[in-house]
Every structure is written in C-alpha cells, then in structure tokens.
C-alpha cells in the first residue's frame, strides 16, 4: 500500500509540474521514474509472445546513471498533459455526481461513489504486447496506472495544498493541509512573521538579524569571487 501511495503521489506531482523549469538532473530523474512506472510495473507473465525485453534498457537508470533519456522533452510534456487531463477529470468528478472517468484504450472507467472510488468494467483487457499488434502508447498506459491506483480509496482522498495550491492524495484520518514539508515550513515561517509583527520590538530585532545574515552572505560571495 505504501509503494502504491508513492507511485500515485509521484504521478500526481508530475501531472502538475512545469517541465520547462526542470534542471537536466531533475528531468533525468523524472525520466527514470516514468520509465519504471511504464516498464517496471508491467508483469512479465502478461506479455504475450516475447521475453521481457526492457531490463537492458533500464539498467543504466537502476544504477543511477542518467546520461541517456528514454523520453525526450516533447514526449515528457505530452505525458504530463495526459496525466493533467486525467487529474482535471477527477477534480470535476468530485463536484459532479454520476460522472465516470474513462480509461484510455480499455473498456473500463473510474467511478466515484459515497464509499469511494471503484472501477467499472465493460470488459477487462490488460495491456499486452503482441508481435502482430502495436504497443499501447506510453501516455495511455501511465494514465491507466494512475487511475487504477484510486480504486478502493475514499471519496475525499484528493486534497489541495493551502500554500501552493497543488493537489495531493491524503488517506490518513489525521488532517493534512500541505502537499510537502517545503510548503509546511513556508507556512510556519509566514505565521511566525505575523506573530513577530504584533510586537514591534521583536520584529525590529528580527529584521536586524536578517540584515546581518544577508551581509555575511554578501561578504562570503565577494571573497569567493576574489579567490
């Protein structure tokens, strides 16, 4: 369950990411993650007529070598857009009764009930690679893997971060307001600053410490440039 939650968290995060702002290393990490979700999660027993063909392709990624890429930048953007579209449909589903989110390429859909998310089947059709058939597009497979992981989750599992506005999955009964520790720390800093502003003396002391810290950083930078 924990692994499934991490996969779902990663796919939701990628659906909301700005690919143009990613560094080369961050892009490579996402390339590795999506490769695993697409290839690594495919069960060898469900592939017809071929041996498991992908291990040599993914070997550099499992060893932490990110020199090559399986998904070029335009392809990453298309996959992101497909996942974002699926997430948007789930958000519309939250406020529209009776709306189901269809899976791409297969005859099933994700239905939201009072008890939670369920998959409705017209008929079940696994993604198969067959010698005489085309491979199902990567985006379709990743969207299906994304939707499949909502099955059995409660109806209110999708939450919106009160700091950055991004959506995330939260299944615990304990309340969670932020999508990440980064947003939690940011809100804690904002609240601390608001409390300091209520006391002029403490706020003035705080600003003085901040100026001193900035001066030290500036001098350190000057020394590095000189050396």
Secondary structure, 3 states (H helix, E strand, C coil): CHHHHHHHHHHHHHHCCCHHHCCHHHHHHHHHHHHHHHHHCCCHHHCCCCCCCCHHHHHHHHCCCCCCCCCCHHHHHHHHHHHHHHHHHHHHHHHCCCCEEECCCCCEEEEEECCEEEEEECCCCCCCCCCCCCCCCHHHHHHHHHHHCCCCCCCCCEEECCCCCCEEECCCCCCCCCCCHHHHHHHHHHHHHHHHHCCHHHHHHHHHHHHHHHHHHHHHHHHHHHC
